Amino acid sequence: MSVSVLFLVACASTQKSEKAQYEETRKSFSYVSFQKLSKHTVDPSLELYNKKVKSAEADEVHKELVHSMASVGLALGQYPVFSLAEAELARKAASDDPGKYVAYSAFSLALYSNGWEGLGAEYAAKARLLANGVELDRKYQKSRITAKAILGMVAVSQGDGPAAEALFAELAEESGQEWLPIASHGAAIIIDGPSLQTVEKIETLVSRSDIPFSAKQKLLELQILADTYQGEQGKAKVEVSELITKWSLDALREVGDASTASLVDSVVKLAAKQ
């Protein structure tokens, strides 16, 4: 048997194993019970809120955005099973390309956080295909900023600093938190570590002439937090990730999307109690 055939067989068996683990996780007590709790927490509040805003002719809150952001927050907080449960709810709620783009991005991260590289890559590719033709403005209008914040959080978790910085730019401008894009870039660098280049990359970021003093302060805050857990990289990543999630939700409240932020906060707190 040739090397290429052996490689394909190995990939197939790995993929099959990941799918088997995925299906097993979906049947687990923790997954099923958390998904039920989340639905009971989010759905009634969302329905009530959207009825009120409909009568006031205001923007509704989209279910796929709430579940996607909760999923990303849980993945960043090291709750892989709960993150998957939320991502599935987001995927089911997404009915068009903009919704699927955001939901698939969150779902991909949830799969990666469970250690399923093949499945994660599959949905990351689906999200990228949708990204080419998606116009977030057309569907989400004001919620476009929330959608970009979700994608920015995904970029942070993947260690993609430049993408995170770009995606958080509009939220920063609208909320007045001018430091948020650079802080997210710094968080991505730390999460992408550890490496000998981590400190050097942070220092390069701090030395940029185009960033405000407040951003430099936040980078220092992140660096001190990461240094506190020196030798415990897992804990450092969790602490930095949770801080970025908190900053993102606070910024969303500033731009008027307090309903999404509050619902996501409720789900994340729910996970901490399990």
Summary of the structure (lengths in Angstrom):
residues: 274
radius of gyration: 19.0
end to end distance: 49.0
largest distance: 67.7
contacts: 942
relative contact order: 0.12
helix: 82%
strand: 0%
